[in-house]
């Protein structure tokens, strides 16, 4: 999968960590967008919801999204997602996460800091 470096515009392979043209850190680049995903309202089981969480994080990382807004409901799925995100934060895979402006049924996961320079 190809993506464009936001600093110089060069198309680079999705597995490359730094742009070969300008040496920009591709994992840190963001256009400020937020990816939205609902993992709790299609009768998902906990394993299916956790799989959807991983898919949403992978999709956001492969693009330029700054964050993921995840609709988790207010039950067991939310509790398991919270545990998984705590581990991912501890391991450094996500920067932070919190409920979306007081909505306990949605979580915003911060993947990258800031927005695109320029």
C-alpha positions as CSV (number, residue, x, y, z in Angstrom):
1,X,0.0,0.0,0.0
2,X,1.4,3.4,-1.0
3,X,1.0,6.6,0.9
4,X,2.2,10.1,0.3
5,X,4.7,11.9,2.5
6,X,2.9,15.0,3.8
7,X,6.2,17.1,3.8
8,X,7.4,16.5,0.2
9,X,4.6,14.6,-1.5
10,X,6.7,11.5,-2.5
11,X,4.7,8.3,-2.7
12,X,6.2,5.7,-0.4
13,X,5.6,2.1,0.6
14,X,3.3,1.8,3.7
15,X,6.0,-0.2,5.5
16,X,8.7,2.5,5.3
17,X,9.2,4.5,8.5
18,X,11.0,7.5,7.0
19,X,10.6,9.2,3.7
20,X,13.5,8.4,1.4
21,X,13.4,11.8,-0.2
22,X,13.1,14.2,2.8
23,X,13.7,11.8,5.8
24,X,10.4,12.8,7.4
25,X,9.1,10.5,10.1
26,X,6.0,9.1,8.4
27,X,4.5,7.6,11.5
28,X,4.3,11.1,13.1
29,X,2.6,12.8,10.1
30,X,-1.1,13.6,10.3
31,X,-3.5,15.6,8.3
32,X,-5.6,16.2,11.5
33,X,-8.4,13.9,10.5
34,X,-10.3,11.5,12.8
35,X,-11.4,8.0,11.6
36,X,-14.8,6.9,12.9
37,X,-15.7,3.3,13.6
38,X,-18.7,1.7,15.4
39,X,-17.7,-1.7,16.9
40,X,-20.7,-2.3,19.2
41,X,-24.0,-2.0,17.4
42,X,-24.1,-4.9,15.0
43,X,-24.4,-7.6,17.6
44,X,-20.6,-8.0,17.8
45,X,-19.1,-10.4,20.3
46,X,-16.2,-9.2,22.3
47,X,-13.6,-11.0,20.1
48,X,-15.2,-9.5,17.0
49,X,-15.3,-6.0,18.5
50,X,-11.6,-6.3,19.5
51,X,-10.8,-7.4,15.9
52,X,-12.7,-4.4,14.6
53,X,-10.7,-2.2,17.0
54,X,-7.4,-3.5,15.5
55,X,-8.7,-3.0,12.0
56,X,-9.6,0.6,12.7
57,X,-6.2,1.3,14.3
58,X,-4.4,-0.3,11.3
59,X,-6.5,1.7,8.8
60,X,-5.8,4.9,10.7
61,X,-2.1,4.2,10.9
62,X,-1.9,3.3,7.2
63,X,-3.3,6.8,6.4
64,X,-2.8,10.1,7.9
65,X,-5.5,10.1,10.6
66,X,-4.6,11.8,13.9
67,X,-7.1,9.8,15.9
68,X,-9.9,7.2,15.9
69,X,-13.3,7.9,17.4
70,X,-14.6,4.5,18.4
71,X,-18.2,3.9,19.3
72,X,-18.1,1.1,21.9
73,X,-21.5,1.3,23.7
74,X,-21.8,1.2,27.5
75,X,-21.4,-2.5,28.2
76,X,-18.8,-5.3,28.2
77,X,-17.3,-4.3,24.8
78,X,-16.4,-0.9,26.2
79,X,-14.8,-2.5,29.2
80,X,-12.7,-4.9,27.1
81,X,-11.7,-2.1,24.7
82,X,-10.6,0.0,27.6
83,X,-8.4,-2.8,28.8
84,X,-6.9,-3.3,25.3
85,X,-6.3,0.4,24.9
86,X,-4.6,0.6,28.3
87,X,-2.2,-2.1,27.2
88,X,-1.6,-0.4,23.8
89,X,-0.9,2.9,25.6
90,X,1.5,1.2,28.0
91,X,3.3,-0.4,25.0
92,X,3.5,2.9,23.1
93,X,1.2,1.9,20.2
94,X,-1.3,4.7,21.0
95,X,-0.6,8.0,22.6
96,X,-3.7,8.3,24.7
97,X,-7.4,7.7,24.8
98,X,-10.5,9.1,26.6
99,X,-14.2,9.2,26.4
100,X,-15.5,11.5,23.7
101,X,-16.5,14.8,25.5
102,X,-18.4,13.0,28.3
103,X,-20.0,10.3,26.0
104,X,-19.1,7.1,27.8
105,X,-20.2,5.1,24.8
106,X,-17.5,6.5,22.6
107,X,-13.7,6.7,22.9
108,X,-11.3,8.9,21.1
109,X,-7.9,7.3,20.6
110,X,-4.9,9.6,19.9
111,X,-2.5,8.1,17.4
112,X,-0.3,11.1,16.4
113,X,0.3,14.5,17.8
114,X,-0.5,17.8,16.0
115,X,-1.6,18.3,12.4
116,X,0.2,18.7,9.1
117,X,2.9,21.4,9.0
118,X,2.5,24.2,6.6
